[in-house]
Amino acid sequence: MSNSFLVLAEYFDLLIYSSHIDTAQFYGNEKEVGEAVRLSDLKRSAVFITTKVMYASGSVDKTYESVLGSVKKIDGENGLVDLFLIHTASGGMAARKEMWLALEKLHEAGKARSIGVSNWGIGHIEEMREYAKIWPPHVNQIEVYICVPH
């Protein structure tokens, strides 16, 4: 799929259906989501944008640069996202801690209105007490299917 097709698809989705876009580094479409929002002529405040980080980069500073890069792709140099999540609890406690501390730094810098986690268990959230300044997370996004019980 071409990038221009992705931008066009996101653009029409915004105009017709959405006021919330859920994207992620892993999906590889943050830049296209940002372009679609800018093309839509909607006020940025009218669109709630969530993105996610999947992997730690080796240090809090490197992971911070990674998540800041996502914000810039979506909303430009001076932009922000409404919600930034850690995509999964997999990767181990050290990776979860590194990503969380990077998200706290992003939140403190005013680049993310809210931060949270996605599909974490109670144990993962409880372990955050050891290192998190922001606890509990603002959001635990969970995957739910009406016809497929978990």
C-alpha positions as MATLAB code, in Angstrom:
seq = 'MSNSFLVLAEYFDLLIYSSHIDTAQFYGNEKEVGEAVRLSDLKRSAVFITTKVMYASGSVDKTYESVLGSVKKIDGENGLVDLFLIHTASGGMAARKEMWLALEKLHEAGKARSIGVSNWGIGHIEEMREYAKIWPPHVNQIEVYICVPH';
ca = [
       0.000    0.000    0.000;
       1.370    3.410   -0.906;
       1.806    6.142    1.679;
      -0.526    8.425   -0.281;
      -3.236    5.760   -0.130;
      -2.828    5.488    3.653;
      -3.050    9.271    4.038;
      -6.161    9.357    1.858;
      -7.787    6.494    3.778;
      -7.127    8.173    7.135;
      -8.363   11.490    5.713;
     -11.710   10.065    4.604;
     -12.081    8.144    7.845;
     -11.625   11.412    9.742;
     -14.130   13.294    7.626;
     -16.805   10.609    7.751;
     -16.451    8.554   10.927;
     -13.809    9.384   13.459;
     -12.942   11.757   16.177;
     -10.436    9.241   17.621;
      -7.471    7.658   15.873;
      -5.614    4.744   17.436;
      -2.154    4.338   15.909;
       1.196    2.910   16.996;
       4.868    2.798   16.130;
       4.339   -0.898   15.328;
       1.617   -0.086   12.762;
       4.030    2.130   10.822;
       1.391    4.778   10.031;
       2.023    7.627   12.468;
       3.326    9.963    9.747;
       0.294    9.230    7.541;
      -2.104    9.789   10.435;
      -0.511   13.182   11.061;
      -0.740   14.131    7.388;
      -4.396   13.081    7.249;
      -5.261   15.206   10.286;
      -3.537   18.219    8.740;
      -5.324   17.643    5.393;
      -8.730   17.294    7.036;
      -8.973   20.948    8.094;
     -10.351   19.707   11.414;
      -9.072   21.510   14.459;
      -6.443   19.347   16.135;
      -8.479   19.600   19.346;
     -11.380   17.867   17.555;
      -9.362   14.674   17.014;
      -8.205   12.451   19.898;
      -4.996   10.683   18.906;
      -3.615    7.655   20.711;
      -0.295    6.079   19.813;
       1.806    3.324   21.345;
       5.411    2.274   21.867;
       6.155   -1.462   21.580;
       9.863   -1.738   22.344;
      12.365   -0.180   24.723;
      15.392    1.326   22.945;
      18.094    0.476   25.502;
      17.880    3.472   27.830;
      15.238    5.884   29.083;
      16.777    8.692   26.996;
      16.821    6.628   23.784;
      13.248    5.482   24.366;
      12.241    9.077   25.080;
      13.719   10.112   21.709;
      11.742    7.309   20.068;
       8.410    8.358   21.590;
       9.156   12.036   20.944;
       9.759   11.068   17.315;
       6.257    9.583   17.215;
       4.765   12.826   18.501;
       6.645   14.813   15.848;
       5.438   12.478   13.070;
       1.844   12.856   14.227;
       1.605   16.508   15.258;
       4.808   18.258   14.258;
       7.741   19.726   16.155;
       5.601   21.602   18.699;
       2.757   19.082   18.814;
       1.450   16.542   21.265;
      -0.625   13.383   21.404;
      -3.671   12.940   23.572;
      -2.692    9.493   24.852;
       0.581    7.556   24.627;
       0.507    3.904   25.680;
       2.964    1.060   26.149;
       1.663   -1.386   23.542;
       2.206   -4.621   25.480;
       3.519   -5.894   28.789;
       5.823   -8.381   27.046;
       9.540   -7.685   27.091;
      10.161   -7.975   30.820;
      10.137   -5.647   33.795;
      13.275   -3.720   32.763;
      11.752   -2.869   29.360;
       8.411   -1.917   30.907;
      10.169    0.345   33.417;
      12.315    1.992   30.704;
       9.300    2.697   28.495;
       7.215    3.995   31.412;
       9.934    6.381   32.589;
      10.275    7.669   29.017;
       6.505    8.236   28.844;
       6.564   10.073   32.174;
       9.282   12.322   30.737;
       7.144   12.888   27.619;
       4.136   13.760   29.806;
       6.205   16.143   31.932;
       7.412   17.853   28.733;
       3.795   18.462   27.704;
       4.046   16.177   24.666;
       1.405   13.688   25.874;
      -1.762   14.716   27.707;
      -2.134   11.249   29.229;
      -0.010    8.117   29.428;
      -0.954    4.538   30.010;
      -0.622    0.896   29.125;
      -2.329   -1.552   26.821;
      -3.445   -5.051   27.808;
      -1.499   -5.187   31.063;
      -2.432   -7.525   33.857;
      -2.923   -6.483   37.459;
       0.553   -7.754   38.384;
       2.207   -5.627   35.710;
       0.386   -2.524   36.907;
       1.144   -3.257   40.561;
       4.879   -3.666   39.830;
       4.894   -0.072   38.578;
       4.571    1.127   42.179;
       8.314    0.428   42.509;
       9.350    2.996   39.884;
       6.442    5.114   38.630;
       5.944    8.748   39.585;
       2.582    8.644   37.796;
       0.599    5.766   39.282;
      -1.813    4.316   38.486;
      -1.515    4.748   34.711;
      -4.123    7.104   33.278;
      -5.411    4.293   31.007;
      -5.212    0.516   30.626;
      -6.559   -0.007   27.116;
      -7.857   -3.549   26.763;
      -8.764   -5.557   23.718;
     -12.348   -6.825   23.825;
     -14.357   -8.722   21.235;
     -18.062   -9.250   21.784;
     -18.078  -12.696   20.164;
     -14.653  -13.878   21.324;
     -14.374  -14.067   25.120;
     -10.874  -13.913   26.654;
];
